[in-house]
Amino acid sequence: MAHAFSHAGFRADEPVVDLLCRARGRCPLVLVTNAPVWLDEDLAALGLDGLADDVVNSSRVGTAKPDPRIYEIAAERAGARPDRCLFVDDRQENVDAAAALGMTGVHFRGVGDLRTALAPVLT
């Protein structure tokens, strides 16, 4: 089962990618993930290896969401204080952990959540 899951096809959600690219034109974009070490290869295969300014991958930094340290690393790499960061995730416990550090947290349930969260940056 794990093998099938880890080798399943994947795709990028184009409206999400578009929003992230537009946001990156106005502020740093750092991906925070609990992905395996081959995430860089997956991003490259999708043509997304230049999507973010940086990637904080738990398999590389030694701490995983929702540990506060991973959000601190992301803020450092973005060059911003946590209270100047927006954190978007599909898991509420990860959003809550980021918010506990002072980040603005958004629980992602669909592209509309991201669009609303990024509206102040994109207008």
Phi and psi in degrees as a GROMACS rama.xvg file:
@    title "Ramachandran Plot"
@    xaxis  label "Phi"
@    yaxis  label "Psi"
@TYPE xy
-62.4074  -39.4666  ALA-2
-62.1327  -45.3028  HIS-3
-62.1954  -42.7395  ALA-4
-64.3705  -46.2368  PHE-5
-70.5504  -16.9985  SER-6
-112.854  12.5045  HIS-7
-69.797  154.783  ALA-8
-63.6047  152.875  GLY-9
-139.644  159.207  PHE-10
-148.776  161.338  ARG-11
-95.0435  141.039  ALA-12
-82.0077  104.828  ASP-13
-56.2673  -42.8485  GLU-14
-62.4386  -35.14  PRO-15
-67.5807  -46.2535  VAL-16
-59.3914  -42.9224  VAL-17
-60.0475  -46.7241  ASP-18
-61.2912  -43.0037  LEU-19
-65.5409  -39.8803  LEU-20
-64.0899  -42.0363  CYS-21
-64.7411  -41.2887  ARG-22
-65.6834  -40.4829  ALA-23
-61.719  -25.8442  ARG-24
-69.1377  -12.2904  GLY-25
-120.211  -16.3059  ARG-26
-159.655  162.018  CYS-27
-63.5195  144.511  PRO-28
-121.902  119.199  LEU-29
-123.051  123.379  VAL-30
-84.5664  135.283  LEU-31
-119.295  120.521  VAL-32
-144.153  152.639  THR-33
-102.697  36.5507  ASN-34
-79.8924  163.895  ALA-35
-72.0439  170.769  PRO-36
-62.4011  -20.9295  VAL-37
-87.6833  14.6565  TRP-38
-56.2322  -41.4536  LEU-39
-56.3238  -40.5167  ASP-40
-66.1861  -40.9644  GLU-41
-63.718  -43.5266  ASP-42
-62.2205  -41.801  LEU-43
-63.5494  -40.8897  ALA-44
-61.8308  -30.6097  ALA-45
-87.9408  -4.16669  LEU-46
76.0149  23.3897  GLY-47
-112.228  14.0542  LEU-48
-66.5382  -15.108  ASP-49
-106.711  12.4131  GLY-50
-63.0433  -43.2418  LEU-51
-112.519  157.718  ALA-52
-70.1169  -30.436  ASP-53
-158.492  160.117  ASP-54
-127.53  123.309  VAL-55
-101.995  101.219  VAL-56
-105.946  122.986  ASN-57
-55.1216  -33.8441  SER-58
-70.2589  -13.8504  SER-59
-106.467  -28.9932  ARG-60
-98.7747  -8.90609  VAL-61
81.3385  14.1894  GLY-62
-146.212  148.184  THR-63
-125.556  154.902  ALA-64
-59.0106  136.162  LYS-65
-99.0903  25.0178  PRO-66
-62.361  129.347  ASP-67
-55.1054  -29.928  PRO-68
-60.8336  -34.5718  ARG-69
-66.3765  -33.8542  ILE-70
-73.5515  -35.6184  TYR-71
-63.2085  -42.1448  GLU-72
-61.2994  -43.8394  ILE-73
-62.0288  -44.0855  ALA-74
-63.0505  -43.0039  ALA-75
-58.5577  -45.2379  GLU-76
-69.2029  -27.3942  ARG-77
-79.1386  -14.5  ALA-78
73.1494  33.645  GLY-79
-137.297  152.394  ALA-80
-69.917  150.558  ARG-81
-54.3574  -35.4098  PRO-82
-71.7646  -3.22588  ASP-83
-107.308  9.11196  ARG-84
-107.985  145.022  CYS-85
-106.349  128.998  LEU-86
-119.631  126.326  PHE-87
-122.245  130.656  VAL-88
-153.483  154.638  ASP-89
-86.1283  -1.6828  ASP-90
-115.622  122.083  ARG-91
-59.7524  -36.7096  GLN-92
-63.7676  -31.5346  GLU-93
-72.8645  -39.7417  ASN-94
-62.1007  -44.2246  VAL-95
-62.5981  -39.5649  ASP-96
-66.1019  -41.1127  ALA-97
-66.0515  -41.6556  ALA-98
-63.9115  -32.937  ALA-99
-63.1793  -23.3526  ALA-100
-89.0713  -4.1678  LEU-101
105.334  -1.59532  GLY-102
-72.2968  152.987  MET-103
-78.8998  123.862  THR-104
-110.111  139.385  GLY-105
-130.767  125.144  VAL-106
-83.4533  112.434  HIS-107
-80.7494  118.506  PHE-108
-120.087  -12.2996  ARG-109
-177.92  169.403  GLY-110
-58.6046  -27.6505  VAL-111
-61.4643  -36.445  GLY-112
-62.8584  -42.8949  ASP-113
-68.2654  -42.5527  LEU-114
-59.2644  -44.5368  ARG-115
-64.794  -43.6697  THR-116
-64.8588  -35.4651  ALA-117
-89.8126  -7.76238  LEU-118
-51.0265  -44.7878  ALA-119
-61.8932  -29.4147  PRO-120
-81.5238  -32.1187  VAL-121
-93.5193  -6.23163  LEU-122
